[in-house]
Amino acid sequence: QVQLVESGGGLVQPGGSLRLSCTASGITFSIYTMNWYRQVPGNQREFVATITRLGGTNYANSTKGRFTISRDNALKTVYLQMNSLKFDDTAIYYCAAGLRGIYDQWGQGTQVTVSS
């Protein structure tokens, strides 16, 4: 049974930082590309960042330079370090695991709220 569990969300002031984690079970984590997405209720899901099985990374323009994605294959965990948070970063953040461009394993999401 595949499971992705996100954690680390919460309430933070503008300019603050959070680190999200997503821990996987039931998959051979090291072979998967792992992505982070976010979604504001009523809006489309938005790509945030990706990390390949070899550690290559890419980011959405809105998060480049502020967010860092990383992974620990031994712990089957992918991280999203979020710095310099803005009001617009408020969303539910989801991780997803993919092979050959198909992302069919998703977590339940963790809420990030940026508010003063």
N, C-alpha and C positions, 0 to 999 in steps of 0.2 A: 504494500500500500504506500503510494507516494504521498509525501506530505512536505509542504513548505510552510514554515512558520516565521512570520516577521515579528520583530520586537524593536523597542527603542523609540517609538514615537512619543509625542507629548506636546506640551505647551512651551513655547520659547519666545523670547522677545526678539524683535528685529535686530539683526546683527549677531545673534547668538548662533550656537552650534548644537547639532544633534548627530548621533551615530545610530543608524539603523542596522539591524542584523536580520539575516534570513537564513535559517538552518533547515537543511534538507534531510529527509530520510526516505528510504525506499528507492533511491536512484543511485547510479554510479556517478556521483556528483562531479568528479574530476573531468568527465568527458563533455559536460554540458556547458554551453554558453549561458551566462546568467545575466538577466536584465532587471533593471528597476524601472517601474512606471509609476505614474501618479494620476489621480483622477479627482476632480471636484464634482460632487453630485450634480447631475444635469449637464455636465460637459463630457467631451470625449476623453478617453484615456490618452495620456501623453507619455511618450518615451522620455526617460530621464538619463539612463546610462547603461552601458553594456560592458561585460568583461568576458573574453573568450576563454576557452579551456587552457590556452597558453599564456593568458594574462594580458592580452591586448585589450585596450580600453577605448571607448568612444563616448561622447557626451552630447546631450542636446545643447544647442547654443545658449539656452536660458540657464544652464547649470554649469557650463564649462568655466573652469577657473575657481569655482566655489565648492563644487561637489567632487568627491573622490570615491570611486568604486574599487573594491579590492576583494580578494577571496582567500580563504584558507581551506585548501582541499582536505587536509587532515581532519578538520573540524566540520567539514561539509557546510561551510558558512560563507555567505557573501555579505559584504558590508557596504554601507553608503555613508561616508562621512560628509556631513552637510555643514558648511561654514557660511558666514555672512548671510544668514537667512533673511528673506524678505517676506512681506505680507503675501506676495503672489506664490510663494512656495507652499502655502497652506493647501493640503490635499490629503487624500488617503494614498499611501504609498504601498505598492505591490511589488513583490519579486516574482520572476518567472524563469523557468528553466527551459532551454530549447536545444534541439538538435536539428542541424541542417535547416535552420530558419523556421522551424515549427515550434512555437511556444505553447505547449499544451499542459504545462504544469504550473499552477499559480498558487500563491499564498492567499490568505484571507484579508491581508491588508493591515496597515497600522496608520493611525491618524497622526498627522503632523499639523499643528496649529501655530502660526506665527502671529503673535498679537502683543500689543503693548498694554 
